[in-house]
């Protein structure tokens, strides 16, 4: 297993290099430059030219790319010209908020998805299965931003049960007070993210249960008179949960990317909202750093899924 993990890590190196080059070239192809958003009627062309010269934007693109990669390798993604702060510092602050949101969203996703998938697979063809399938259809076909806006209107402004912006109340004090305030701010978006993103997990688990019902080992266990409850729990369900465990890494990275809409609409200061703000403000340093970070997290999520799968299912281990 360790040899497989090492091979996968080594394979990630050229993938990250290609990803970084692709991101850098796309950023260079975008109109304007990092100083476009700073131009005012009082800004002279000589000032912009001086800034471009100091930032190295007049150098050939490959020189700029090598310089950017070299700094990024040491954790230096440059300065945010819009916020006048180091990009690493800004992302570090926002990453904590996104991490809180992602963890609670993952918990809610599995709390809903696993029971629904089990019920749908076990009672295939019944009204329970039909109801859960209908729920999956609604959750997959409904635009997430519509649900977020309706939730803010009803539960935020209407009933006033949850806050509609921010991550911590200004009145929060003390360690436990701040933690409680953080959780209170992410309850509503986390519930909505969990509801809207668990359809694939539900369907995945249901399909696994339905397929395992037809396996020979299940038929053999039933022919020996093993109680149906034991057959389902020890044979069908246990083997059906293996792909769900392997899917865990992809779920995490998917939620990190999928939280962009939620963070923007709820005005939650996480990495998703930071990305949208950097695009709108043409803050290239922040934007390229975030895209590269999301890409690396996706690769790490795939690696984590493979590691989990090799642990829970010895049949696929390759040494």
N, C-alpha and C positions, 0 to 999 in steps of 0.2 A: 504493500500500500504506500509506503514512504517513497519508493522509487517512482510510483505513479504521480504522487503529489509533487515530487521534485521536477519531473518532466513537465507537468502542467505549469509550474511556476516559471520554469525556463522558457516555455512556449509563450508565456504572457509578456516576456520582455519585448520581442519584436511586435507583438500586438499593441503594446503601449506606445512604442515608438511610432508605428503607423498611425495610431489614434491621435497622438500629439501633433504629428505633421499635418494630418487632415484637419484638425481643429485650428491650427495656426493658419493654414492656407485659407480656410473658410473665413476666419476673422479678417485676414488681409483683403479678401474680396468684398467685404462689406463696405458700403459707402461711408466716407468720412474717416476719421481717426480718433484716438482717445481724447484729442483736444477740441473736437468739433462741438461738444456740449458746453465748452467753456467760452466759446466765442460770443462776445457781446458787441453792441454798436461801438463801444469804446476800446475794443481790442484791436490793436494794430497788426498788420501782416507780419511785421518784424518780430513781434512778441511770439506769435504762433510759430514762425520759422525757428526762433531760438529754442522754444520748447521741443519742437520736433528734432532739432539737432541734438539737444541734451538727452533725449529719450532714445536716440539711435534710429529713429524712423527713416532717416535718409540713407541708411546702409542697405545693401542688397538683402533680399528676403531671407536667403539662406544664412547670412550672418546674424540677422535678427532672430532666426529660429534657433540656431545653436546657442546664442546668448540667452534666449528665453528658457530653453531646456536646461541649460547649465544652472541657471538661477533656481528653476523649479525643482531640480534634483536636490538642491540644498534647502528646499522649503521656502524659497523666496519667489513669490509671484509678482513682485513689483508693487507699485503704489496705485491706489485707487485715486484717479485724478478728480473724481466727483466728490469723494469723501475725504480726500487728503489724509489717508491712513493706509498702512500696509495691508495688502489683500489677505495675507495669511491671518492677520489679527481679526479682520472682519469676518472671514469665513469661520474661524474658530468660535467666535461668539454666536454666530447663527447656527453652527452645526449642533451645538448643545440643545437649542430649541427644537431643531428638526429631529434630533435623536429621541427626545421625550415624545414627540408626536408619533414617530415611527414605532417605538416600542409599544405604546398603548394601542396603536392601530393594528399591529401584528397580533397582540393578545386578543383584541376584539374580533379580528378576522378569523382566527382559529376557534375561538369560543363559539362563533356562529357557524362556521363552515363545517367543522367536524361533525357536530350532531346532525346538521341538515344533510350532509353527504351520507352519513350512516343510515338515517331514516329513509332517504330517497332510494338508496341501494337495497336496503333490507326489505322494504315494502314496495318493490318495483311494480309499477302498473296500477297501484292503488291511488286513492285520492290524496294520500300524503305525498307520494311521488309527484303526482300532477301539480299539487300546490307548490312544492319546492321548485319544480321545473319552471312554473309560472313566475315565481319569485326571481329565479335566475335570469329569466328573459327580461323582466322589468329592470333589474339592477344593471344588466349589461346594456340595455338599449336606452336608458334614461341618461341624458347628458349630466355629467357630475356638477357642472357649474349651476345648472338650474336647481338641483337639489340643494346646493350650498346656499344659494340666494334665498330660496324658500325657507330654509332652516333659520337663516339669520333673521328674516322678516317675522317668522312665527315665534321662535324660541328666544331670539335676541331682543328685537324691538317690541314684539307683541307681548309675550308672556314674561319677558325679562328674566328668564331662568339662567341664561348663560351670557358671558361677555361677547362682544362682537369684534373686538380687536385687541391687540397686545398679547403679551405672554405672562406678565406678572402685574398684579394690581399695585398701584402706587402706595396703598396703605399697608401692603404686606411687609411684615418684619419678622426677624428671626429665621433660623434654618427651616423649621417645620412650617412656619407661616408662608415662606416663599415657595417651598415644595408644594404645599396645599394649593396655593394660588396658581402655580404652573399647571397642576393637574386640572384645576377648575377651568382654566382657559383652553385646555386641549380636549376636554371631554366631548364636546359637541363635534368638532371636526374629526376626532378619532373615531367616534361612532359612525359618522357618515362615511368616512374612508373605508372602515371595516365592512360596512354594509354594501358599499358599491364595488368593492374589489374582491369579494370572496366567492363570486360566482364560479370562477375557473377552478378554485380549490374544491368547491362543492361538487362540481361536475366531474372533476378528476377522481375524487373519492368514490362517487356514485358509480362511475364506469368501472373502477377497480373492483368494487364489491360485486357488481353484476357479472363481470368476467370471471372472477374467482369462484362464483357459485357453480360454474360449469366445469371447473377443473376436476380431474380424476381423483385427486386426493380427497376432495370434498365428498364426491360420490362414494368413495371407499369408506370414509368415516361414517357416513349416513347408513351405508349397508351393514356396518358392524353394530348399529344400534346406538351410536353416540348421540346424546341429547342435542337437539337443534341449537340450544343456547350455547353449548360447548363448541359445536361445529362452527357457529358463526363467530364467536369471540376468539377462539384459539386458532382457527384456520383461515376463515374468510377475512375477518377484520384485520387481523395481524398482518397478513400479506398485503392487504389493500392499503395499509397505512405507510408502507415503505416508500412509494413514490411521493406521498405527501411530505414525509420527512426530508426526502431529497429535494423537494421543491421549496424548502424553507429559505435557502439562500436567495433564490430568485424572487420570492415574495418580499423579502426585506428590501432588496434593491429596487423592486417595482414600486413599493410604497414610498421610498425616498424620492423617486422621480414623479410618482403620481401625486405627491403632496404639493406640487407646484401650484395647481389650481386652488387647492384648499387654503394654502398659506396666503396666496394673493387675495382671494375673496374675503377671508377672515382677517386680513391685515395682520397675520401672524408673522413675527420677524424671524423666519427661518431661512434656510438656503434657497428654497423654492421662490420665495418672494424676493430675495436678494438677486436671484437670477433674472427675474422679470424686470426688476428695477435697473439692473445693469444693462439689459438689452434696450430698455426705453431711454436710458441716459447715455447709451453708447460708451459705457465704462468697460472697455475691451479687456483690461487686465483682470477684472473680477469675472467677466463673462467667460473668457477662455479658461481661467482657473477652475471655475465651477463645472464647465462641460468636461474638462479633463478629469476632474474628480469623480463626476457621475460615471464616466466611462470606466475608470479604474474600479469603482465600486461594483459596477456590473460584472466585470471580469472576476473580481473577488467573490461576488455572489455565486457565479457559476462554479468557481473552484470550491466554495463552501458546500454547494449542493453535491458535487462529486465526492467530497470527503465524507459527508454525512451518509450518502448512499453506500459508500464502500464500508462504512462502519456498521450500518444496520443490515446490510445484505452482503454476507461473505461471498456469495456466488460471483460477484463482479470484481472482487479484488484481484489485482494484477501486480505481482511482485517482480 
